Amino acid sequence: MKRLTPTIVEVVVKAPWQARKFEPGQFYRLQNFEIESPVIEGTRLAMEGLALTGAWVDKEAGLLSLIALEMGGSSRLCAALRIGEPVVVMGPTGCADRDPGEGRDGRPGGGGLGNAVLFSIGKALRAAGNKVLYFAGYKNGADVFKLDDIEAAADVIVWCSDIAPATQPRRPQDQTFVGNIVQAMVAYGEGKLGETAVPLRDADRIIAIGSDRMMAAVSRARHAVLTPYLKENHTAIGSINSPMQCMMKEVCAQCLQRQVDPETGEEIEPVFSCFNQDQQLDEVDFPNLNARLKQNSVEEKLTNLWLDYLLKKKPLLRV
């Protein structure tokens, strides 16, 4: 266990089979064993299954790194997992990043926790001979973690922070910007951030990973303010973070994502996101995704309040 930021923890698990099967872009399902979980005032602190990013794997040692953002009750309990405690790790699941092909330059964009997904994808793109321009977005500089991994995944990084001060680049080719990712992309395309070692117009593929609002903004901007700076025939995909439950691919249907034809506006066949999380940005029904992500908000707030109460009664050792 390692705390990366005030709200993000890293869980390193020894799971040889799951580590050997990992491919860039995939994720895992993590939860603790109910019998191993602590009990406070009659409440057993068992975690629900969490879909967590596979940040890195060591296939020889059988280790995998999972990154958790502390938002709800279960994700907050990740910080209380003990060294040597047995856990349930299912996966990898989801689709691996599509074969990038040599010479197909990518422009990943990640927000907060989404940046961890791009560690493996960016490295795979570069290993295939591609140039990677990476817009790394955060609310503030304190949210940045694993700078070495981010730099290894990209030829050029634009550090974006909603509020000042933004992260200061450590490499001469990297740049910094205060504002959101779309604003940073426009500024980069206009040349306002300085010399562009990897031009935005060279990007064959856009990969957006982060909140539904960030991905929706990138999707809209491609047909508006970003049009002058992008290839006409580029591909744009988003890693869709729809609600998930079993994560066993086309079983429980909790992860179904509504799709809409961008030309006609008609509904097309929905997608099981835990089977294929990487979806065409123009086809994703983002208002529907936003509504579904909010469907359990009352229960999540109550769980957080109850956990706050329990931890005041009996604090747990947390990283």
C-alpha positions as CSV (number, residue, x, y, z in Angstrom):
1,M,0.0,0.0,0.0
2,K,1.2,3.5,-0.8
3,R,-0.5,6.9,-0.7
4,L,0.2,8.8,-3.9
5,T,-1.9,12.0,-3.2
6,P,-4.3,13.1,-0.4
7,T,-7.1,11.2,-2.3
8,I,-5.3,8.5,-4.3
9,V,-3.8,5.2,-3.1
10,E,-1.8,2.5,-4.9
11,V,-2.5,-1.1,-4.0
12,V,0.2,-3.6,-5.1
13,V,-1.1,-7.2,-5.2
14,K,0.7,-10.4,-5.8
15,A,-1.4,-12.2,-8.4
16,P,0.8,-14.0,-10.9
17,W,-2.0,-15.2,-13.3
18,Q,-3.7,-11.8,-13.5
19,A,-0.3,-10.0,-14.0
20,R,0.7,-12.4,-16.8
21,K,-2.5,-11.8,-18.7
22,F,-2.5,-8.0,-18.6
23,E,-2.4,-5.9,-21.7
24,P,-2.3,-2.1,-22.0
25,G,-5.6,-0.5,-21.3
26,Q,-7.2,-3.3,-19.3
27,F,-8.4,-3.1,-15.7
28,Y,-9.3,-5.3,-12.7
29,R,-12.0,-6.0,-10.2
30,L,-10.8,-5.7,-6.5
31,Q,-12.5,-6.4,-3.2
32,N,-11.6,-7.7,0.2
33,F,-12.8,-10.9,1.7
34,E,-15.8,-10.4,4.0
35,I,-14.4,-12.7,6.6
36,E,-11.1,-10.7,6.7
37,S,-12.8,-7.3,7.0
38,P,-12.9,-5.5,10.3
39,V,-16.2,-5.0,12.2
40,I,-17.1,-1.7,13.9
41,E,-20.3,-1.4,15.9
42,G,-21.8,-4.4,14.1
43,T,-21.0,-3.1,10.6
44,R,-18.6,-5.3,8.7
45,L,-16.4,-3.2,6.4
46,A,-16.6,-5.3,3.3
47,M,-15.9,-3.7,0.0
48,E,-18.0,-3.9,-3.1
49,G,-16.2,-5.0,-6.3
50,L,-14.2,-2.0,-7.6
51,A,-13.1,-1.5,-11.2
52,L,-9.5,-0.3,-10.8
53,T,-6.8,0.8,-13.2
54,G,-3.9,-1.5,-13.9
55,A,-1.1,1.0,-13.7
56,W,1.8,-1.4,-14.1
57,V,2.6,-5.1,-13.9
58,D,5.7,-7.1,-13.1
59,K,4.9,-10.4,-14.9
60,E,8.0,-12.2,-13.7
61,A,7.3,-11.3,-10.0
62,G,3.6,-11.7,-10.5
63,L,2.8,-8.2,-9.1
64,L,0.3,-5.7,-10.3
65,S,-0.4,-2.2,-9.3
66,L,-4.0,-0.9,-8.8
67,I,-4.8,2.8,-8.4
68,A,-7.9,3.8,-6.4
69,L,-9.4,7.3,-6.0
70,E,-11.0,7.6,-2.6
71,M,-14.5,8.8,-3.3
72,G,-17.0,6.3,-1.9
73,G,-17.0,3.9,1.1
74,S,-15.4,1.0,-0.7
75,S,-12.7,3.0,-2.4
76,R,-11.8,4.6,0.9
77,L,-11.4,1.1,2.5
78,C,-8.6,0.4,0.0
79,A,-6.4,2.5,2.2
80,A,-7.1,0.2,5.1
81,L,-6.0,-3.0,3.4
82,R,-3.2,-4.7,5.4
83,I,0.2,-5.9,4.1
84,G,-0.3,-9.6,3.4
85,E,-4.1,-9.5,3.6
86,P,-5.7,-11.8,1.0
87,V,-7.9,-10.0,-1.5
88,V,-10.0,-10.9,-4.5
89,V,-8.6,-9.7,-7.8
90,M,-10.5,-10.6,-11.0
91,G,-9.3,-9.9,-14.4
92,P,-7.8,-8.5,-16.4
93,T,-11.1,-7.4,-18.0
94,G,-12.1,-4.8,-20.6
95,C,-10.5,-4.7,-24.0
96,A,-6.8,-4.1,-24.5
97,D,-5.8,-1.0,-26.4
98,R,-6.2,-1.5,-30.1
99,D,-3.0,-2.3,-32.0
100,P,-1.5,1.1,-32.5
101,G,0.5,0.3,-35.6
102,E,3.8,1.9,-36.4
103,G,3.7,5.5,-37.3
104,R,0.1,6.2,-36.0
105,D,0.8,9.1,-33.7
106,G,-1.5,9.4,-30.7
107,R,-2.7,12.3,-28.6
108,P,-3.9,10.8,-25.3
109,G,-5.7,13.1,-22.8
110,G,-6.2,12.1,-19.2
111,G,-7.8,13.6,-16.2
112,G,-6.8,12.8,-12.6
113,L,-7.1,9.1,-12.1
114,G,-7.5,8.6,-15.8
115,N,-3.8,9.4,-16.2
116,A,-2.9,6.0,-14.7
117,V,-4.6,4.2,-17.5
118,L,-2.4,5.9,-20.0
119,F,0.8,4.7,-18.4
120,S,0.7,1.4,-20.2
121,I,-1.1,2.7,-23.3
122,G,1.5,5.5,-23.9
123,K,4.4,3.1,-23.4
124,A,2.9,0.7,-25.9
125,L,2.3,3.4,-28.5
126,R,5.9,4.6,-28.1
127,A,7.3,1.0,-28.3
128,A,5.4,0.7,-31.6
129,G,7.2,3.7,-33.1
130,N,4.5,6.3,-32.5
131,K,4.9,9.8,-31.1
132,V,2.7,10.5,-28.1
133,L,1.5,14.0,-27.1
134,Y,0.0,13.8,-23.7
135,F,-2.4,16.3,-22.1
136,A,-2.4,15.5,-18.4
137,G,-5.2,17.3,-16.6
138,Y,-5.7,17.8,-12.9
139,K,-7.7,20.0,-10.6
140,N,-4.5,21.2,-9.0
141,G,-0.8,20.4,-8.8
142,A,-1.2,18.4,-5.6
143,D,-3.1,15.7,-7.6
144,V,-0.1,14.7,-9.7
145,F,1.4,11.3,-9.1
146,K,4.0,9.0,-10.6
147,L,5.8,11.7,-12.8
148,D,8.4,9.2,-13.9
149,D,5.7,6.9,-15.4
150,I,3.9,9.7,-17.1
151,E,7.2,10.9,-18.7
152,A,8.0,7.4,-19.8
153,A,4.6,7.2,-21.6
154,A,4.9,10.4,-23.6
155,D,7.2,12.2,-26.0
156,V,5.7,15.6,-25.0
157,I,3.5,16.4,-22.0
158,V,1.3,19.4,-21.5
159,W,0.6,19.7,-17.7
160,C,-2.9,21.1,-17.2
161,S,-4.2,22.4,-13.9
162,D,-7.6,23.9,-13.3
163,I,-6.1,26.3,-10.7
164,A,-2.7,27.8,-10.4
165,P,0.0,26.8,-9.8
166,A,0.3,24.2,-12.5
167,T,2.9,21.4,-12.4
168,Q,6.2,22.6,-13.7
169,P,7.8,20.5,-16.4
170,R,11.0,18.6,-15.7
171,R,11.9,18.0,-19.3
172,P,12.7,20.8,-21.9
173,Q,10.1,19.6,-24.4
174,D,7.2,19.6,-21.9
175,Q,4.8,22.5,-21.3
176,T,2.4,23.8,-18.6
177,F,-1.0,25.4,-18.7
178,V,-3.6,26.7,-16.2
179,G,-7.0,25.8,-17.4
180,N,-8.9,22.7,-18.6
181,I,-7.7,20.2,-21.2
182,V,-9.7,21.6,-24.1
183,Q,-8.3,25.1,-23.5
184,A,-4.8,23.6,-23.3
185,M,-5.3,21.8,-26.6
186,V,-6.5,25.0,-28.3
187,A,-3.5,26.9,-26.8
188,Y,-1.1,24.2,-28.0
189,G,-2.6,24.1,-31.4
190,E,-2.3,27.9,-31.7
191,G,1.4,27.8,-30.7
192,K,0.8,29.9,-27.6
193,L,2.6,27.4,-25.3
194,G,5.9,27.7,-27.3
195,E,7.6,25.3,-29.7
196,T,5.6,22.2,-30.5
197,A,7.9,19.2,-30.8
198,V,4.9,17.0,-31.7
199,P,2.3,19.0,-33.6
200,L,-1.3,18.4,-32.7
201,R,-2.3,18.2,-36.3
202,D,-0.1,15.1,-36.7
203,A,-2.2,13.1,-34.3
204,D,-4.0,10.1,-36.0
205,R,-5.8,9.1,-32.8
206,I,-7.3,10.9,-29.8
207,I,-7.7,8.8,-26.6
208,A,-9.7,10.5,-23.8
209,I,-9.7,8.9,-20.4
210,G,-11.2,10.7,-17.4
211,S,-14.5,12.0,-16.1
212,D,-17.6,11.8,-18.3
213,R,-17.7,15.6,-18.4
214,M,-14.1,15.9,-19.6
215,M,-14.6,13.3,-22.3
216,A,-17.8,14.9,-23.4
217,A,-16.1,18.3,-23.6
218,V,-13.3,16.8,-25.8
219,S,-15.9,15.1,-28.0
220,R,-17.8,18.4,-28.6
221,A,-14.6,20.4,-29.1
222,R,-13.4,18.2,-31.9
223,H,-16.2,19.5,-34.0
224,A,-15.9,23.2,-32.9
225,V,-12.9,25.0,-31.4
226,L,-10.4,22.2,-32.1
227,T,-11.3,21.6,-35.7
228,P,-8.6,23.9,-37.2
229,Y,-5.9,22.0,-35.3
230,L,-6.8,18.3,-35.9
231,K,-6.5,15.9,-38.9
232,E,-9.8,15.6,-40.7
233,N,-9.7,11.8,-40.6
234,H,-8.5,11.3,-37.1
235,T,-10.0,8.6,-34.8
236,A,-11.3,9.6,-31.3
237,I,-12.2,7.1,-28.6
238,G,-13.0,7.4,-24.9
239,S,-12.5,4.9,-22.1
240,I,-16.1,4.8,-20.8
241,N,-16.5,4.7,-17.0
242,S,-20.1,3.5,-16.8
243,P,-21.4,1.8,-13.6
244,M,-20.1,-1.8,-13.3
245,Q,-21.0,-4.7,-11.1
246,C,-19.8,-8.2,-12.2
247,M,-17.2,-7.1,-14.7
248,M,-17.4,-10.6,-16.3
249,K,-18.2,-9.3,-19.8
250,E,-21.8,-9.4,-21.0
251,V,-23.3,-11.1,-18.0
252,C,-25.1,-8.7,-15.6
253,A,-25.6,-5.8,-18.0
254,Q,-25.0,-3.1,-15.3
255,C,-22.3,-1.6,-17.5
256,L,-24.5,-1.2,-20.7
257,Q,-23.7,2.1,-22.4
258,R,-26.2,3.7,-24.7
259,Q,-24.9,4.5,-28.2
260,V,-26.3,7.1,-30.6
261,D,-25.6,7.4,-34.4
262,P,-24.0,10.9,-34.7
263,E,-25.5,11.4,-38.1
264,T,-29.1,10.4,-37.5
265,G,-29.4,10.7,-33.8
266,E,-31.0,7.3,-33.7
267,E,-30.1,4.8,-31.0
268,I,-27.8,2.0,-32.0
269,E,-26.8,-1.2,-30.3
270,P,-25.6,-0.5,-26.7
271,V,-22.2,-1.6,-25.6
272,F,-21.1,-3.7,-22.6
273,S,-18.5,-1.3,-21.2
274,C,-16.7,-4.0,-19.2
275,F,-16.3,-5.9,-22.4
276,N,-15.3,-2.9,-24.5
277,Q,-14.6,0.2,-22.5
278,D,-12.9,2.0,-25.4
279,Q,-15.8,3.4,-27.5
280,Q,-16.1,6.0,-30.4
281,L,-16.5,9.4,-28.7
282,D,-19.1,10.5,-31.3
283,E,-21.3,7.6,-30.5
284,V,-21.4,7.8,-26.7
285,D,-24.6,9.2,-25.2
286,F,-22.9,11.3,-22.6
287,P,-26.1,12.7,-20.9
288,N,-27.2,9.1,-20.4
289,L,-23.8,8.2,-19.0
290,N,-23.9,11.1,-16.6
291,A,-27.4,10.2,-15.4
292,R,-26.4,6.6,-14.8
293,L,-23.3,7.6,-12.9
294,K,-25.5,9.6,-10.5
295,Q,-28.1,6.8,-10.0
296,N,-26.6,5.7,-6.7
297,S,-25.5,9.1,-5.4
298,V,-27.8,9.1,-2.4
299,E,-26.7,5.7,-1.2
300,E,-23.1,6.6,-1.8
301,K,-23.4,9.8,0.3
302,L,-25.1,7.8,3.1
303,T,-22.4,5.2,3.0
304,N,-19.7,7.8,3.3
305,L,-21.4,9.5,6.2
306,W,-21.8,6.1,8.0
307,L,-18.1,5.3,7.4
308,D,-17.2,8.7,8.8
309,Y,-19.2,7.9,11.9
310,L,-17.6,4.4,12.3
311,L,-14.1,5.7,11.9
312,K,-14.6,8.2,14.6
313,K,-15.7,5.4,16.9
314,K,-12.7,3.1,16.0
315,P,-10.1,4.6,13.7
316,L,-8.5,2.1,11.3
317,L,-4.8,2.1,10.4
318,R,-4.8,3.6,6.9
319,V,-1.9,4.7,4.6
